[in-house]
Amino acid sequence: MMPTLYSYRRCPYAMRARMALRYAGIEVEHREISLREKPQSMLLASPKGTVPVLCVGELVLDQSLDIMHWALGISDPEGWKQVDENVAHAWIEKNDGPFKVLLDQYKYPNRFPHLKQEEILMAAVELMLQPMEDALLSSQYLLGNRLSWVDVAIFPFLRQFSMVNLQQFDGLPFPATQKWLERHLQSELFHSVMKKYSTWVD
């Protein structure tokens, strides 16, 4: 039976899961959800109600990193997983933790009226953008000269951050990071997972 993937096109968590599944050559039944009217079948599978959710028979994976690693465990033709796990974990912990907090604060200023955008940006630079630039000055990707699952897992979040104020982002002194982001944006893999689907209705 073909796996079922509940997804939302613009969600960075769902995006990285879709990229890993596509890379691994795993076909899924794609069910695009509405955030306001989540399908009952998804909520029955995963009561927490967030995407992505992958259902493979009786197996339910409702964390994006679990879906990525499941997919790569089946097929990893270009060696995405051949990285230093300690370094990989440090990048992901930073991205999914404090950087995601800063991203939300930066993207939704109306929710955080007590915070100054410039201060949020500077915090993001210190936490994430400068370390990325430092890493990318010596290699094409974050963990070397070969694309890894870490790059793919972080890319959708940096994409979202850059889109808040593209002119401001392009003006930052981080040419290597900007080139890294553009490489992902122009990739066939990224474009292949951004197809628009009609909203799934049970």
C-alpha positions in Angstrom: 0.0 0.0 0.0 1.3 3.5 -0.9 2.2 5.6 2.1 0.0 8.6 2.8 1.5 12.0 3.5 -0.5 14.8 5.1 1.2 18.0 4.2 0.9 21.8 3.9 2.7 23.3 1.0 4.4 26.2 2.8 5.2 24.5 6.1 9.0 24.2 6.5 8.7 21.0 8.4 6.5 19.4 5.7 8.8 20.8 3.1 11.9 19.1 4.4 10.0 15.8 4.8 8.7 16.0 1.2 12.3 16.7 -0.1 13.6 13.6 1.7 10.8 11.4 0.4 11.3 12.6 -3.1 15.1 12.2 -2.9 14.6 8.7 -1.7 12.3 7.9 -4.5 9.4 7.1 -2.2 6.0 7.7 -3.8 3.2 8.8 -1.5 -0.4 9.7 -1.7 -0.2 13.4 -1.0 -3.0 14.9 1.0 -2.8 18.7 1.2 -4.6 19.9 4.3 -6.3 23.1 5.3 -4.9 24.4 8.6 -8.4 25.7 9.5 -10.2 22.5 8.7 -7.9 19.6 9.3 -9.1 16.3 8.0 -10.4 13.9 10.6 -8.4 11.0 9.1 -5.2 13.0 9.9 -6.3 13.8 13.4 -7.1 10.1 14.1 -3.7 9.2 12.9 -1.9 12.0 14.8 -4.0 13.9 17.4 -1.4 16.6 17.7 -2.8 18.0 14.5 0.4 19.3 12.8 2.0 18.4 9.6 3.8 16.4 8.2 2.2 13.1 9.1 3.3 10.0 7.2 1.2 6.9 7.4 2.8 3.6 6.2 0.4 0.8 7.0 0.2 0.8 10.9 3.3 3.0 11.2 2.6 6.7 11.8 5.4 9.2 11.7 4.4 12.7 12.7 7.8 14.4 13.2 9.5 15.7 10.1 13.0 14.5 11.1 11.6 11.0 11.8 10.1 11.0 8.3 13.4 12.2 6.8 15.4 9.5 8.5 12.9 6.8 7.7 13.1 7.8 4.0 16.9 7.9 4.0 16.9 4.5 5.8 15.2 3.1 2.7 17.2 4.9 0.1 20.1 7.3 0.3 21.7 7.3 -3.2 24.0 10.3 -2.7 25.0 9.7 0.9 23.0 12.4 2.7 23.5 10.6 6.0 27.2 10.2 5.8 28.0 13.1 8.2 29.3 13.6 11.6 26.2 13.0 13.8 27.4 15.2 16.6 27.8 18.2 14.3 24.6 17.4 12.5 22.7 17.3 15.8 24.2 20.6 16.9 23.0 22.3 13.7 19.5 20.8 13.9 19.1 21.6 17.6 20.0 25.2 17.0 17.7 25.5 13.9 14.6 23.8 15.4 15.0 25.4 18.8 16.1 29.0 19.2 16.3 29.9 15.5 12.7 28.8 15.0 11.7 31.0 17.9 13.5 34.0 16.3 12.0 33.2 12.9 8.4 33.3 14.4 9.2 36.6 16.2 10.7 38.1 13.0 7.9 36.9 10.7 4.9 37.8 13.0 5.8 41.2 14.5 2.1 41.8 15.4 2.3 38.9 17.8 5.4 40.3 19.5 4.8 44.0 19.7 7.3 44.3 22.6 10.2 43.1 20.5 12.2 45.2 18.0 12.7 43.7 14.6 16.2 45.0 14.3 17.1 43.2 17.6 15.5 40.0 16.4 17.5 40.2 13.2 20.8 40.7 15.1 20.0 37.8 17.4 19.4 35.6 14.3 22.7 36.8 12.7 24.6 35.9 15.8 22.9 32.6 16.4 22.5 31.2 12.9 23.5 33.4 10.0 27.1 34.1 11.0 27.9 30.5 11.9 26.4 29.4 8.6 28.5 31.9 6.7 31.6 30.8 8.5 30.9 27.1 7.6 30.0 27.9 4.0 33.1 30.0 3.4 35.2 26.8 3.5 32.7 24.3 1.9 29.7 24.3 -0.5 27.4 22.9 2.2 27.1 23.0 6.0 28.9 19.8 6.6 31.3 19.6 3.7 31.3 19.7 -0.1 28.4 17.3 -0.4 24.8 18.0 0.2 23.5 16.3 3.4 20.2 15.9 5.2 21.2 18.8 7.5 21.2 21.3 4.6 17.8 20.1 3.5 16.4 20.2 7.0 17.6 23.7 7.6 16.9 25.2 4.1 13.1 25.7 4.4 13.5 27.7 7.6 16.2 30.0 6.2 14.1 30.4 3.1 11.2 31.5 5.3 13.4 33.8 7.2 14.8 35.5 4.1 11.3 36.0 2.6 10.2 38.2 5.6 12.3 41.1 4.2 14.1 39.9 1.1 15.8 43.3 0.4 17.1 43.4 3.9 18.3 39.8 3.7 20.0 40.4 0.4 21.8 43.3 2.0 23.4 41.3 4.7 27.1 40.6 4.4 26.7 36.8 4.0 27.4 36.0 0.3 28.2 32.3 0.9 24.9 31.8 2.8 22.9 33.7 0.1 24.6 31.5 -2.6 23.8 28.3 -0.5 20.1 29.4 -0.3 19.9 30.3 -4.0 21.3 26.9 -4.9 18.5 25.2 -3.0 15.9 27.5 -4.4 16.9 26.7 -7.9 17.3 23.0 -7.4 15.1 20.5 -9.2 14.5 18.8 -5.9 12.9 21.8 -4.3 10.8 22.6 -7.3 9.6 19.0 -7.5 8.0 19.2 -4.0 6.3 22.6 -4.4 3.5 21.4 -6.7 0.1 22.8 -5.7 -2.5 20.3 -4.7 -6.2 20.7 -4.1 -7.2 20.6 -0.4 -7.9 17.0 0.8 -11.4 16.4 2.1 -12.2 13.1 3.9 
